[in-house]
Structures are given as structure tokens and as C-alpha cells.
Amino acid sequence: MAASTRCWLCERPLGRRIEWHHPVPKAKGGRETMAVHPICHRAIHANFSNGQLQRLGADLAALRADPALANFLRWVAGKAPDFHAPTHGRRR
């Protein structure tokens, strides 16, 4: 786990709280981790199942292309590094 200064998902500077996201879920054999904001971590898991994340792997472009996640990224772009708010899941 290499320390990073920017969030893997949104590329904003990291704040005091950092979580480690497995692009390929640990339950699906993933070992690599990426530093993310807690709110970004929750947004990923609110919008993708472990099976979907396994298929996408570390394809950041595919994650960011998802309409719901793209909306989240536009919304969070100007927020402070330690900003947090409730995360809403995908409407099914």
C-alpha cells in the first residue's frame, strides 16, 4: 500500500481520513489497494456489485463513465478533502 496524496477515484487531495479500495474485490481475489476518500469509497460500492467490480478491475475510465458515478464525481469535484455526506445507492 503506497501512500498517495490524491484520491484514486476523484483525484482530489486526500484528507485526514483515507480508506483503501480494492479495485478487484478482496472476495474475488483482489490484492491491490488504492487510497480513496471515504465518500468516494461508498459511492463506488453504492453503484457497483462485487461482480461488476471484478469485471472492471482497475479500469478507472470505465468506473468514471458510469452515469451515476460521473454525476457524483461532478458534484464532489469542488468539495474539501475531508467533506462527507450521506451516500445514496443506485435507484433500481
C-alpha positions as CSV (number, residue, x, y, z in Angstrom):
1,M,0.0,0.0,0.0
2,A,1.8,3.0,-1.2
3,A,0.8,6.3,0.3
4,S,-0.8,8.7,-2.2
5,T,-1.6,12.3,-1.9
6,R,-4.7,12.2,-4.3
7,C,-7.8,10.0,-4.3
8,W,-7.7,7.2,-6.9
9,L,-11.3,7.9,-8.0
10,C,-11.9,11.7,-7.9
11,E,-8.2,12.9,-7.9
12,R,-8.9,15.5,-5.2
13,P,-6.2,15.8,-2.5
14,L,-6.7,13.3,0.3
15,G,-7.8,14.5,3.7
16,R,-7.2,13.2,7.2
17,R,-9.4,10.1,6.7
18,I,-8.2,7.7,4.0
19,E,-9.8,4.3,3.1
20,W,-8.2,1.6,0.9
21,H,-10.3,0.3,-2.0
22,H,-9.6,-3.0,-3.7
23,P,-10.4,-2.4,-7.5
24,V,-10.9,-6.1,-7.7
25,P,-12.7,-7.0,-4.5
26,K,-10.8,-9.0,-2.0
27,A,-13.6,-11.6,-2.0
28,K,-12.9,-12.1,-5.7
29,G,-9.1,-12.5,-5.3
30,G,-8.1,-8.8,-5.5
31,R,-4.9,-7.8,-3.7
32,E,-4.1,-4.3,-5.0
33,T,-5.4,-1.4,-3.0
34,M,-5.9,2.3,-3.9
35,A,-6.3,5.3,-1.5
36,V,-9.7,6.9,-1.7
37,H,-11.8,9.3,0.3
38,P,-14.5,7.6,2.5
39,I,-17.2,9.3,0.4
40,C,-15.7,8.1,-2.8
41,H,-15.3,4.5,-1.5
42,R,-19.0,4.5,-0.5
43,A,-20.0,5.9,-3.9
44,I,-18.2,3.0,-5.7
45,H,-19.8,0.3,-3.6
46,A,-23.3,2.0,-3.8
47,N,-23.2,1.8,-7.6
48,F,-21.3,-1.4,-8.4
49,S,-21.6,-5.0,-7.1
50,N,-18.5,-7.1,-6.3
51,G,-19.1,-9.0,-9.6
52,Q,-19.2,-5.8,-11.6
53,L,-16.0,-4.5,-9.9
54,Q,-14.3,-7.8,-10.6
55,R,-15.1,-7.5,-14.3
56,L,-14.0,-3.8,-14.4
57,G,-10.8,-4.4,-12.3
58,A,-8.7,-1.3,-12.2
59,D,-10.3,0.2,-15.3
60,L,-10.8,3.7,-13.8
61,A,-12.2,5.1,-17.1
62,A,-15.0,2.5,-17.1
63,L,-15.9,3.4,-13.5
64,R,-15.9,7.1,-14.2
65,A,-18.0,6.5,-17.4
66,D,-20.9,5.1,-15.4
67,P,-23.6,7.8,-15.4
68,A,-24.4,7.7,-11.7
69,L,-20.7,7.8,-10.7
70,A,-20.0,10.5,-13.3
71,N,-22.7,12.7,-11.7
72,F,-21.2,12.0,-8.2
73,L,-17.7,13.0,-9.5
74,R,-19.0,16.3,-10.9
75,W,-20.8,17.0,-7.7
76,V,-17.8,16.2,-5.4
77,A,-15.2,17.9,-7.6
78,G,-15.2,21.2,-5.7
79,K,-15.6,19.8,-2.2
80,A,-12.9,20.0,0.6
81,P,-10.7,16.9,1.1
82,D,-12.5,15.9,4.3
83,F,-16.0,16.6,3.0
84,H,-18.5,13.9,3.8
85,A,-22.2,13.5,3.2
86,P,-24.7,10.5,3.2
87,T,-24.2,8.3,0.1
88,H,-27.3,7.2,-1.8
89,G,-27.2,4.0,-3.7
90,R,-28.3,3.5,-7.3
91,R,-32.0,3.7,-7.8
92,R,-33.2,0.4,-9.2
